[in-house]
């Protein structure tokens, strides 16, 4: 039986690591998370899960799709064993960014964690919300 795919959204400031760089690099370690809820979300990620890449602070938009390529492991940026990282690989850029304003204005997306818990850097998404955001960016 095939395992169920789950869906996530990760946030990053484009001045620190833009999605274009992930496309260039192919994959990256998603580390440096220092929030327990976000850490628990990293722990729940499985290889093959889809990830929406959101540019925060400047641009505030979902700009691309990535995939979990390595499940949770000790965060290499700290010696503290409480913190985890995952590896993600680029899948593709969205044809057009899906701006935060469009997400907030869409009745089908009003309850997504991006709207309800805007400061969380790693969050789960329901498949329907993931599909809707991808459709808006197509």
N, C-alpha and C positions, 0 to 999 in steps of 0.2 A: 504494500500500500504506500503510495506517495505521501510524503509529509506535506502538511499544509503550509503554504507560503504566508508570511505575515508582512505587514507594511508599516513603514516608519517614516519619520521626517527628522532630519538633522539640520541644525542651524550653524552657520559660520559667517563671520564678517568677510565680505569679499576682499577687503584690504589684507586679511591674514591668509586666506586660502580660497581663492575663487574657484568656482566649478570649472572654469576654463583650464585651470592648473591641474585639477583632477583628471580632466580629459587628456591633457598632455602627459601626466605621470602614469595614467592607466589605473593605478590604485594607490591607496594611502592608508596609514594607520590613523584611526579616529581616536585620539587620545586627549588628555588634558581635561576630561570631564570631572568636575568636583561638586556635583550635586547628587545626593543619594537617589532621588527618583530617576534622574537621567542615567545614573550608573546601573540601576536595576533594569532599565530599558535596554541598555547595552548588554547586560547579562542575558536577557530574553531573546536577543537577536540570533537568528540561525542562518547558516550558509544558504544562499539563494533568496533570502528575504529581499524585497525591493525597498529602496530608500529614496525619498524625495529630498533633494538638496536645496536648502533655503538660504538665500543671502539675507543676512540680518543687518540691522543698523542703517546701512546705505543700500538703497535699492529695494529692500524688503519684498522679495519675490521668490517663489519656487522657480528654479532655473534649470534643473536637470534631474536625471534619474541615475541612481547608483544601485549596487547590489552588495549584500554582505558576502565577502569572500573568505573571511576567517572569523570564527566565533570568539567570544570574549576570552581575553588573556590579560595577564598583569600589565598595567599601564607602564610603558617604558620610561615615562617622564617623571616617575616618582618611585621611591622605595616603600611607600605606604601600600600594604597589600589590600587595602579596602578598595582601591581604584582600579578600574578595568578599561580596556580599549578593545576595539574590533578593527578589522580591516575591511575597507569597502573598495569596490572597483567601479569605474565609470561605465555606464551603459550608454547614455546619450543625453544631449542637451535638449531641452524643450524648444520647439519652434519659436515660441514667444514666452517670455516670463509671465508667470501668474502672480500678479501683484497682490499684496496683502489686502488692499482695498477691495479687489475683486473677490477674494476668499470671504471676507467679512460680509460682502453684499449678497453672496450666494446663499439662498435659504438652505440648500442641502449641506452647506459647510459651516453653518453657524455654531455647531457644537464641537468642532474639531479642537484638539488641544492647542493648536497654534493661536486660536482665538480666545479660548478659555484660560490657558496657562502660558501666556506669551513669553515668559522668561525661561521656560524649560527648553534645554538645548537638544534633547533627544526624546522623541515622543512617538507613541504608537498611533497608527491611523487605521480606521476601518477600511476594508477593501473598496467600498462604495465611495468614500471620501478620496482615497488614492485615485481611483478611476476618474472621478469628477475633475480633480485637479489636473491630471494628465490630459483629459479631454479639453480643458480650458487652455492648456498650453500647446495643443496640437494645431 
